[in-house]
Amino acid sequence: MSFVEMYLYCVLGVVISVILPILRQFLPKTRQVRGGKNQILQYLWGVAKPYLVLGVFSCVVSLLLLAFAGDAIKDWRAALLIGYAWDSTLQKFKG
């Protein structure tokens, strides 16, 4: 597997890690957003923005993780889990 393929799987892991908390905000137990389309978009942006910023940072750090791991990562599943675990861990530290 090439470096670019491994990186893309890391990025996919980061994307999954970013999308899950955003979707969690829309589970039935959360408060309902009432109002027009503009208010809903503002609410969605407010929820998503911190995760998206952290996700971009995680994508950059994924390059460093893959460079450090070298040839140790040979499977796409490992690359996906590295991206997911890294971003998920940062989200937990961030609070």
NORFEN-V406514 format. One record per backbone hydrogen bond with DSSP energy under -0.5 kcal/mol. NH is the residue of the N-H (numbers start at 1). CO is the residue of the C=O. If there is no record, write none. Layout:
nh = (NH,NH)
co = (CO,CO)
This chain:
nh = (6,7,8,9,10,11,12,13,14,15,16,17,18,19,20,21,22,23,24,25,25,26,27,30,34,40,41,42,43,44,45,46,47,48,49,51,52,53,54,55,56,57,58,59,60,61,62,63,63,64,65,66,67,68,69,70,72,73,74,79,80,81,82,83,84,85,86,87,88,89,90,91,92,93,94,95)
co = (2,3,4,5,6,7,8,9,10,11,12,13,14,15,16,17,18,19,20,21,22,23,24,27,32,36,37,38,39,40,41,42,43,44,45,47,48,49,50,51,52,53,54,55,56,57,58,59,60,60,61,62,63,64,65,66,69,70,72,75,76,77,78,79,80,81,82,83,84,85,86,87,88,89,90,91)
